[in-house]
Amino acid sequence: MEDSIDVMLQEQSARLLYFSQNNRSVTLWTSAIFAGFYGLWAMFVMPGLKVPLRLKVPYVPSTKEQTMNVMKLLEGRKGRLADLGSGDGRLVFEASSVGFKCTGFEVNSVLLAVSRARAWMRGIPTSQANFVSKDFWRTYQDTTT
Ligand SMILES: C[S@@+](CC[C@H](N)C(=O)[O-])C[C@H]1O[C@@H](n2cnc3c(N)ncnc32)[C@H](O)[C@@H]1O
């Protein structure tokens, strides 16, 4: 009888040990997946480390409707246009297609690379649509002081 209780206790503790080890690896995997997603999200959405936290504007691209509204506001105008925080460059491309000479300011290097690649693929010259890696807060200070 005592033997069988010992065997039962041993089996129970072996099961608990297996469960807790398994649980730990599930927790580790879940944390790693979350950290990976967060890293990707931050890379695409946040403007990097150069901008102080209180001044950060996350990447929220304009919808088709918002882009059209901007284009309506630009109707009858021409010249140069600056998009402060140009994201993937959608406003810059839309405005340059109607003759504006545009510069997109962007600090997120992933988005900058995406917009430059899109401009290259569309064959748009840099004189028409140009993307620069500059913090618009600092650029503004640089041009006003
Ligand atoms: C709301 S999104 C607008 C994107 C784009 N103009 C559009 O309409 O789809 C703001 C963008 O500004 C960029 N950004 C935020 N702070 C910035 C800064 N200080 N200087 C330059 N770009 C910045 C972000 O990385 C993000 O891509």
The ligand as an SDF file (V2000), in Angstrom:
LIG
                    3D

 27 29  0  0  0  0  0  0  0  0999 V2000
    0.3310   60.5650  -39.5760 C   0  0  0  0  0  0  0  0  0  0  0  0
    1.7140   59.9160  -40.5460 S   0  0  0  0  0  0  0  0  0  0  0  0
    1.3660   60.7410  -42.0990 C   0  0  0  0  0  0  0  0  0  0  0  0
    1.9690   60.0150  -43.2900 C   0  0  0  0  0  0  0  0  0  0  0  0
    1.6840   60.6200  -44.6630 C   0  0  0  0  0  0  0  0  0  0  0  0
    1.9120   62.0600  -44.7140 N   0  0  0  0  0  0  0  0  0  0  0  0
    0.2940   60.3170  -45.1010 C   0  0  0  0  0  0  0  0  0  0  0  0
   -0.5030   61.2540  -45.1900 O   0  0  0  0  0  0  0  0  0  0  0  0
   -0.0230   59.1310  -45.3620 O   0  0  0  0  0  0  0  0  0  0  0  0
    3.0500   60.9020  -39.8040 C   0  0  0  0  0  0  0  0  0  0  0  0
    4.4380   60.5260  -40.3150 C   0  0  0  0  0  0  0  0  0  0  0  0
    5.3330   61.4820  -39.7740 O   0  0  0  0  0  0  0  0  0  0  0  0
    6.5510   60.8370  -39.4540 C   0  0  0  0  0  0  0  0  0  0  0  0
    7.2000   61.6540  -38.4250 N   0  0  0  0  0  0  0  0  0  0  0  0
    6.8660   61.7430  -37.1190 C   0  0  0  0  0  0  0  0  0  0  0  0
    7.6250   62.6400  -36.4740 N   0  0  0  0  0  0  0  0  0  0  0  0
    8.4850   63.1350  -37.4140 C   0  0  0  0  0  0  0  0  0  0  0  0
    9.5050   64.1080  -37.3730 C   0  0  0  0  0  0  0  0  0  0  0  0
    9.7880   64.7700  -36.2450 N   0  0  0  0  0  0  0  0  0  0  0  0
   10.1760   64.4120  -38.5110 N   0  0  0  0  0  0  0  0  0  0  0  0
    9.8790   63.7610  -39.6680 C   0  0  0  0  0  0  0  0  0  0  0  0
    8.9050   62.8320  -39.7680 N   0  0  0  0  0  0  0  0  0  0  0  0
    8.2130   62.5180  -38.6640 C   0  0  0  0  0  0  0  0  0  0  0  0
    6.1330   59.4660  -38.9700 C   0  0  0  0  0  0  0  0  0  0  0  0
    7.1870   58.5240  -39.0850 O   0  0  0  0  0  0  0  0  0  0  0  0
    4.9550   59.1690  -39.9030 C   0  0  0  0  0  0  0  0  0  0  0  0
    5.3820   58.4630  -41.0410 O   0  0  0  0  0  0  0  0  0  0  0  0
  1  2  1  0
  2  3  1  0
  2 10  1  0
  3  4  1  0
  4  5  1  0
  5  6  1  0
  5  7  1  0
  7  8  2  0
  7  9  1  0
 10 11  1  0
 11 12  1  0
 11 26  1  0
 12 13  1  0
 13 14  1  0
 13 24  1  0
 14 15  1  0
 14 23  1  0
 15 16  2  0
 16 17  1  0
 17 18  1  0
 17 23  2  0
 18 19  1  0
 18 20  2  0
 20 21  1  0
 21 22  2  0
 22 23  1  0
 24 25  1  0
 24 26  1  0
 26 27  1  0
M  CHG  2   2   1   9  -1
M  END
$$$$
